[in-house]
Structure formats: C-alpha cells, structure tokens
Amino acid sequence: MSMEVKEYKLDPAPREINYSSDQDEVYLSVKIGNGQIGGNKVTKNDGIIAKGNLSEPVYLGKVSDFQASNIEVETNVLDVNSFTNKCVITTTFTDQNNKQVYSKIDNGDAPLNGVASFNGKYAFKIITVILFILFANFQLYSQGLTEISFEGLETPNSPGFILFDQSPSSIEKPSTPQGIALSLLNIESNGGGIEFAPFWLTNHPGITAEDIVKEKFPIIYNLSMSFSRVEIDQKNYNAIGLRTRLFQNYGKKQIESLKKIRNTLENDILPYVISDPDKLNEAEELRKQYVDLSENPVFHIDIAAAFGGGTPDNSLKKLEINRWATWVSMNWRPKGNDFYYTLLTRYLCNQDFEEQDNRLFDVGTRFNYDIDKLSLSVEYIQRFNLTEDTGENYRLAIVGNYEIANNIFVTSSFGNNFDDKDNLMVIAGINFGFSKNKMKAF
C-alpha cells in the first residue's frame, strides 16, 4: 500500500504581500512545527527558485522581479510524530532589514503515516504612502461661538500599524484530540482503558522534529494520562494513571543517522512528492527508519504513577482507593538496535485490596527483542512485602506483541503471576489507537 498524500490549497489565492518599494528584497522562511519533518519547493513560472529546508530566511529576489508573476510555495510535511498527525507550518516573508512583512500559520491533518501537502500562491504589491500635512492659522469669529480645540483630532502616535494593516497571525486549534490509545486487555474480564497525551491536543508551530530529539528531559512532550477499568472477582476497579519520560539520550550514531534522514527528506524527497509519485516510496521507507530511531533512544528513564479504586456495585458513593503505586523504569539499548534491557523498580500500597493491607516493593528486569512486526520479551519481577514476611513472591512471564495491521496490536502473556496459588497466568488482548483521522498506539 503506497503512502497517502492529502493536499491543501491555501486561501486566499493569491495571498497579497505588501512591500513599500519595488527595490525591497524578498526573503522567505517556512517553519515546520508539531515535531514533524517537511520539505519545500518555491517556483516562479514553473521554474524552481528555492527548495529544501527553509527554516532560515532564504533570498528570493527583489520585489520588481515578481511584478509580472506570482510565486508558488509547496510545503510537504511527513508525519513522524507518534502523538499527533496534525501538521502546522509558519510561512514568513521579510525584507532586507529583517522586518517581517507577512506571516501566516496554516495547519491540516496528514493521512495515517502519510504526507500533508500545503500549496500557496503569493503576489507582491507596492504601497506608496503620501502624507500631506497642512498648517493653517485662522480664527473663527461668530456671535455665540467659542474657540474650537483640535487636540481630539491629533494623529495617533503609531499610525503605521493601522495604515499598513499589520495583524498578528492566528493559530487554529484542532477540533479533535489526537494520539488517543485504547486497550482491551483481559477481554474475558471486561477490562479496558484509554490513554491520551494532553500536550499534543493542540498545535505547536515552534517545535520541530529536531527539537524533540535534542530535548534531554522530554517530560511535557511524553506526558500521558490514562483511565482504566477492570473487573476482579465481581468487583469493579477504576484507575487513573500518569506517565512520562524523565530523561533520554541518543547515541552519536543515532544522532548522525537522524540528521542524515531529515536532510534527505527535506531537500531531496519531500519537495518532489507531488510532481514525482515515485518519491513517495522513498519517503515511506525513510519515515519508518526515522520513527524507529527517534522513538528508541540508547538510554531513557520513564516514571509513572497510578491510583485505583474499587466498588462492588458501580456506585460512586462506595468508591474507595484500594491501591496506588509509583515506579521508575530504565531502558538501555547497548548497540542502539532491536535488543534492549529494561530495569524496573516499583512501590505499591494496598488498602483492602483483595484482602490485603500492606506495602510492597518490586524489582525486576525485562529482556526485549523486536523482529519486524513481532516483539518478544521475558520478564522477571521479585516482590518484597515491607509489612510482613510472606515468603517468596515473584512473576516470571513470556510476553508477545504482534502488529496485525497499522497500529493494531495483539498482545499475549504466559507464565507465573504473583501469589502462591492460582498463579498460572494466560492473558490475551488488543491494543490500538484512534482519533478522528488517524490511529496511534502507545
């Protein structure tokens, strides 16, 4: 299945840009926000005058060069952000004094792991302002008239803002939250949950794909909230959870590879995906490589917390907090490839949870290996009871995760669960993400 492209024709067409002289120099910059990657192609009379990454102003020519023709700016944005498929671009024209003449923010949805193509036409106009100031001295005489004061008719201190119709750019918020994940685990027990990332429910024009990779402490970017429900022994439990990435670090080879992919996409691939459909196949392959690298740093630390309450009859009045926990996980990819370790520490507090009132501390490790769409792992967790001595208590399990379709996963687990009895564990479930336009799974 070939990568899908959604095209946006920007209104009005053309967009008029006002300069004060035909000798003014025209500079253009286009910034790609929301952590996505984009490439540009600027044409005049079907001839290319600029292309590639235009995040920094590029010289196009003098205003007089464009009096007889408009220019066309095509910006193609590739969805590489796991949290959102919203694409947002900021198009800015400046003059030789770096004075902003025009700026506009546009946004739109990319198809699932596809491309959003923005096409705008621009015309350059010259405004000549002639200000006549007349001075007159006169007196008004009339029976019954008093002297007229002209103080209320003074010219405003900064008339240029009104005269040249300068106004701030508008940012349009998305109407539907993106990056929502839904889990259906323990289906036979009527379990389920939903998770979303608050930060990515709105557009962020100033955040580039490079910014996300460079950020050592991506706490806000990765913060997610979740709501879950499960039924155990005919008692319903509801939980609220928070998790985020506290720290991340990419290896030198990863940084170089990510930079190389971005440069290739921005300058050699994305500017031509509309005129040359064969470029879509190259863009699709590079997108997969970039996402795989960006989502898997060599080392990262994640933190999480959850609070759960139970009720026997779904009554809000009888809802009680039965268990809460906080934990930290550290993940290390020694060679930056598909094999990695996870180390987990967790503190739990039980209050009348399955006839338990105690405090627990878990320490565990997990060995993971990804093979294309299949992910296999073995995990071991040792549980310590800090309230009383209950003997050996651990969990040992084999976990499999397979992507049966785009962002739809089947997850299964088999092994030994905590507790001395009824500890044979067999779990199966489905994990998928959804939004108005696109599925995203965490």
C-alpha positions in Angstrom: 0.0 0.0 0.0 1.5 3.3 -1.1 1.8 6.3 1.1 -1.2 8.6 1.0 -1.0 12.3 0.4 -3.6 14.9 1.4 -3.4 18.2 -0.5 -4.4 21.6 0.9 -4.9 24.7 -1.3 -4.3 27.7 0.8 -6.8 30.6 0.7 -6.9 33.3 -0.5 -5.2 32.6 -3.8 -3.2 34.5 -4.3 -2.2 35.9 -0.9 -1.1 39.5 -1.2 2.1 40.7 0.4 2.7 44.5 0.6 6.2 46.0 0.3 6.9 49.7 0.3 9.3 49.7 -2.7 10.0 47.6 -5.8 13.7 47.6 -4.8 12.9 45.8 -1.5 14.5 42.4 -1.1 12.2 39.4 -0.6 13.2 36.7 2.0 11.1 33.6 2.7 11.2 31.2 5.6 8.9 28.2 6.3 9.0 26.5 9.7 7.6 23.0 10.2 6.0 22.6 13.7 4.4 19.8 15.8 7.6 17.8 15.7 7.1 16.8 12.0 9.5 16.9 9.0 8.9 18.9 5.9 10.4 20.0 2.6 9.6 23.0 0.4 9.6 23.9 -3.3 9.3 27.6 -4.4 8.5 28.2 -8.0 8.0 31.1 -10.4 6.6 30.4 -13.8 7.2 26.7 -13.2 10.9 27.3 -12.5 12.4 26.4 -9.1 13.9 29.4 -7.3 14.3 27.7 -3.8 13.8 24.3 -2.3 14.5 22.1 0.7 14.7 23.2 4.4 13.6 26.8 4.6 13.5 27.2 8.3 16.0 30.1 8.0 15.2 33.0 5.6 16.3 32.5 2.0 16.7 35.2 -0.5 14.2 35.0 -3.4 14.9 38.3 -5.3 13.7 41.9 -5.4 10.0 42.9 -5.5 10.5 44.1 -9.0 11.4 40.5 -10.1 7.9 39.4 -9.2 5.7 42.2 -10.5 4.7 40.2 -13.6 4.1 36.9 -11.9 3.2 35.2 -8.6 5.2 32.7 -6.8 4.0 29.3 -5.6 5.2 27.7 -2.3 4.6 24.0 -1.9 5.3 22.6 1.6 5.1 18.8 2.0 5.0 17.6 5.6 5.7 14.0 6.5 4.1 12.6 9.7 6.8 11.3 12.0 5.3 12.3 15.4 3.9 9.4 17.3 1.5 11.6 19.3 -0.3 13.5 16.6 -0.9 13.6 12.9 -1.6 17.4 12.9 0.8 19.3 10.7 1.4 23.0 11.1 3.5 25.4 9.1 4.5 29.0 9.5 5.2 30.9 6.3 7.0 34.3 6.8 8.2 36.9 4.4 10.7 39.6 5.5 12.7 42.4 3.8 16.4 43.3 3.7 16.2 44.8 7.2 14.8 41.5 8.6 11.5 43.3 9.1 8.5 41.0 9.0 6.2 41.9 6.1 3.9 38.9 6.2 3.4 35.8 8.4 0.7 33.1 8.4 0.2 29.8 10.2 -1.6 27.0 8.4 -2.4 23.5 9.6 -4.1 20.3 8.5 -4.2 16.6 9.1 -1.8 14.2 7.4 -3.2 10.7 6.5 -2.0 7.7 8.5 1.8 7.9 8.4 1.4 10.0 5.2 2.0 13.4 3.8 0.1 16.7 4.1 0.9 19.0 1.1 0.2 22.7 1.5 0.2 24.8 -1.7 0.0 28.6 -1.5 0.3 31.3 -4.2 1.7 34.7 -3.3 1.5 38.1 -5.1 3.7 41.1 -4.2 2.2 44.6 -4.1 3.7 48.1 -3.6 2.0 50.6 -1.4 3.1 54.2 -1.8 2.1 56.4 1.0 1.9 60.2 0.6 1.1 62.2 3.7 0.1 65.8 3.2 0.4 67.9 6.3 -1.3 71.3 6.0 -0.8 74.0 8.5 -3.3 76.8 8.7 -3.6 79.6 11.1 -7.1 81.0 11.4 -9.5 82.3 13.9 -13.2 81.6 13.9 -15.4 84.5 14.9 -19.0 84.3 15.2 -21.6 85.6 17.6 -22.1 82.9 20.3 -19.3 80.6 19.1 -16.3 79.6 21.3 -12.8 78.6 20.1 -12.6 75.1 18.7 -9.8 72.8 20.1 -8.1 70.4 17.7 -6.5 68.2 20.4 -9.0 65.4 19.8 -8.1 65.2 16.1 -4.4 64.5 16.6 -2.7 61.8 14.6 -2.1 58.6 16.7 1.4 58.0 17.9 1.9 54.9 15.7 -0.2 55.3 12.6 1.8 52.8 10.6 0.2 49.8 12.2 -3.2 51.0 11.1 -2.1 52.3 7.7 -0.3 49.1 6.7 -2.9 46.7 8.2 -0.4 44.7 10.3 -2.1 42.0 12.4 -0.8 39.0 14.4 -1.0 35.5 13.0 -3.8 33.2 14.2 -3.3 29.7 15.4 -6.1 27.2 14.9 -6.6 24.6 17.5 -7.6 21.1 16.4 -11.2 20.1 16.9 -10.4 16.5 17.7 -7.8 15.2 20.2 -5.0 13.2 18.5 -2.8 10.5 20.0 -5.5 8.6 21.9 -4.8 4.9 22.7 -7.4 2.3 23.6 -6.5 -1.0 25.2 -8.8 -4.0 25.6 -6.9 -6.4 27.9 -8.3 -9.3 29.8 -11.3 -9.3 27.5 -12.9 -12.2 29.3 -12.9 -9.9 32.4 -14.4 -6.9 30.7 -11.2 -4.9 31.1 -10.3 -1.8 29.1 -8.6 1.5 29.2 -8.0 4.8 27.3 -4.8 6.9 27.3 -4.1 10.4 25.7 -1.3 12.9 25.6 -2.6 16.4 26.7 0.3 18.3 25.2 -0.5 17.2 21.7 -4.1 18.1 21.7 -3.1 21.5 20.4 -0.7 22.6 17.7 2.8 23.7 18.5 4.2 25.6 15.5 7.6 26.3 17.1 8.5 22.7 17.9 10.5 20.9 15.2 11.4 17.3 14.8 15.0 18.1 15.7 13.8 19.8 18.9 12.1 16.6 20.1 15.3 14.6 19.6 17.5 17.2 21.2 15.4 17.5 24.3 17.1 15.6 27.1 14.2 16.0 29.5 11.0 15.5 27.3 8.7 15.4 30.3 5.9 17.6 28.8 6.2 16.0 25.3 5.7 12.5 26.6 3.3 13.1 29.5 0.1 11.0 29.1 -3.0 10.4 31.2 -4.9 7.2 31.3 -8.2 5.9 32.6 -8.7 2.1 33.1 -11.3 -0.3 34.3 -11.2 -4.0 35.2 -13.4 -6.5 36.9 -11.9 -8.8 39.5 -14.0 -11.3 41.5 -17.1 -9.5 40.5 -15.7 -6.2 41.9 -15.1 -3.3 39.5 -11.8 -1.4 39.8 -11.2 2.0 38.2 -7.7 3.6 37.9 -6.2 6.9 36.9 -2.6 6.9 35.7 0.2 9.3 34.6 3.4 8.5 32.9 6.2 10.4 31.1 9.8 10.2 30.0 12.1 11.8 32.6 15.3 11.6 30.6 16.5 10.4 27.2 19.8 10.2 25.4 20.6 9.2 21.8 23.9 7.7 20.8 26.2 9.6 18.4 25.4 7.2 15.6 21.7 7.7 16.1 22.0 11.5 16.1 24.0 11.3 12.8 21.5 8.9 11.2 18.5 11.1 12.2 20.2 14.2 10.9 21.0 12.4 7.6 17.5 11.2 7.2 16.0 14.6 7.9 18.3 16.3 5.4 17.5 13.8 2.7 13.7 14.1 3.3 13.8 17.9 3.5 16.0 18.6 0.5 15.8 15.6 -1.9 12.5 13.8 -1.3 9.6 15.8 0.1 9.9 18.8 -2.2 9.0 16.5 -5.1 6.5 14.0 -3.8 3.6 15.7 -5.7 5.3 16.1 -9.0 7.1 12.7 -8.8 5.0 10.0 -7.1 8.0 7.6 -7.1 9.4 9.7 -4.3 6.6 8.6 -2.1 8.1 5.1 -1.8 11.4 6.6 -0.7 9.6 8.9 1.7 7.7 6.0 3.3 10.9 3.9 3.8 12.8 6.9 5.3 9.8 7.7 7.6 9.9 4.2 9.0 13.6 4.5 9.7 13.3 7.9 11.3 10.4 6.9 13.6 12.2 3.8 14.7 15.3 5.7 15.6 13.6 8.7 17.2 11.3 6.5 19.4 14.1 4.3 20.7 17.0 6.3 22.3 20.0 4.3 23.5 19.0 5.1 27.1 15.9 6.6 28.7 14.2 6.8 32.1 10.4 6.7 32.4 8.4 7.4 35.5 4.7 6.6 36.2 2.1 6.7 39.0 -1.4 5.2 39.3 -4.3 5.3 41.7 -7.0 2.7 41.7 -10.4 2.4 43.5 -12.9 -0.4 43.7 -16.7 -0.5 44.0 -18.8 -3.6 44.2 -21.9 -2.1 42.5 -20.5 0.7 40.4 -21.7 3.2 43.0 -19.7 6.4 43.2 -20.6 6.7 46.9 -18.9 3.4 47.7 -15.8 4.0 45.6 -12.6 3.6 47.7 -8.9 3.9 46.9 -7.6 0.4 47.2 -4.2 0.6 45.6 -1.7 3.2 44.4 1.8 2.9 43.1 4.7 4.8 41.7 7.5 3.3 39.6 10.6 4.0 37.6 11.9 2.1 34.5 15.3 2.4 32.9 15.8 1.2 29.3 19.1 0.6 27.6 19.9 -0.4 24.0 23.6 -1.4 24.1 24.0 -1.2 20.3 21.0 1.0 19.5 19.3 -1.9 17.7 16.3 -4.1 18.4 17.7 -5.8 21.5 17.3 -3.9 24.8 17.1 -4.3 28.6 14.5 -2.8 31.0 15.1 -2.4 34.7 12.1 -1.7 36.9 11.5 -0.5 40.5 8.1 0.0 41.9 6.4 0.9 45.2 2.8 -0.3 45.9 0.4 0.4 48.7 -2.6 -1.8 49.2 -5.7 -0.8 51.3 -8.2 -3.6 51.5 -7.2 -4.8 48.0 -8.1 -8.5 47.7 -8.0 -8.7 51.5 -4.5 -7.1 51.6 -3.4 -4.2 53.6 0.3 -3.8 53.1 3.2 -2.1 51.3 5.1 -3.8 48.6 8.4 -3.1 46.7 9.1 -4.7 43.3 12.4 -5.0 41.5 12.5 -6.6 38.1 14.2 -6.8 34.7 13.0 -7.5 31.1 14.8 -8.6 28.0 13.3 -7.5 24.8 13.8 -8.3 21.2 11.9 -6.9 18.2 11.7 -8.8 14.9 9.9 -6.7 12.3 6.2 -6.7 13.5 6.8 -9.2 16.3 8.1 -8.2 19.7 9.2 -10.9 22.2 10.3 -10.4 25.8 11.0 -12.3 29.0 10.4 -10.5 32.3 11.1 -11.3 35.9 9.9 -9.3 38.9 10.7 -10.0 42.5 8.2 -8.7 45.1 9.1 -7.8 48.6 6.4 -7.3 51.3 7.5 -4.4 53.5 4.7 -5.0 56.0 5.1 -8.7 56.8 7.2 -11.7 55.7 5.1 -13.7 53.2 7.9 -15.8 51.7 8.9 -15.8 48.0 6.7 -13.9 45.7 7.6 -13.3 42.0 6.3 -13.0 38.5 8.0 -14.7 35.5 6.4 -14.4 32.1 6.9 -14.6 28.4 5.3 -11.7 26.5 4.5 -11.5 22.8 3.3 -8.5 20.8 2.4 -8.6 17.1 1.2 -5.9 14.8 -1.7 -7.4 12.8 -2.5 -4.1 11.0 -1.4 -0.5 11.1 -1.2 0.4 14.8 -3.4 -2.5 15.9 -1.6 -5.0 18.1 -2.3 -8.4 19.6 -0.7 -8.9 23.0 -0.4 -12.2 24.9 1.4 -13.3 28.1 2.1 -16.6 29.6 3.8 -17.6 32.9 3.8 -17.4 36.7 2.0 -14.5 38.3 2.3 -13.2 41.9 0.8 -15.2 44.8 1.3 -18.8 45.9 -2.0 -20.1 44.4 -3.9 -19.5 41.2 -0.7 -18.1 39.8 -0.8 -19.6 36.3 -1.2 -16.6 34.0 -2.6 -16.6 30.5 -3.6 -13.2 29.2 -4.6 -12.0 25.7 -5.8 -8.7 24.4 -5.8 -6.0 21.8 -4.2 -2.6 21.8 -4.9 0.1 19.3 -5.1 3.9 18.9 -7.7 6.1 17.3 -8.7 9.6 16.6 -10.9 11.3 14.0 -8.4 10.9 11.2 -5.7 8.5 12.4 -4.8 5.7 14.7 -1.9 5.9 17.0 -0.8 3.3 19.6 1.4 3.8 22.5 
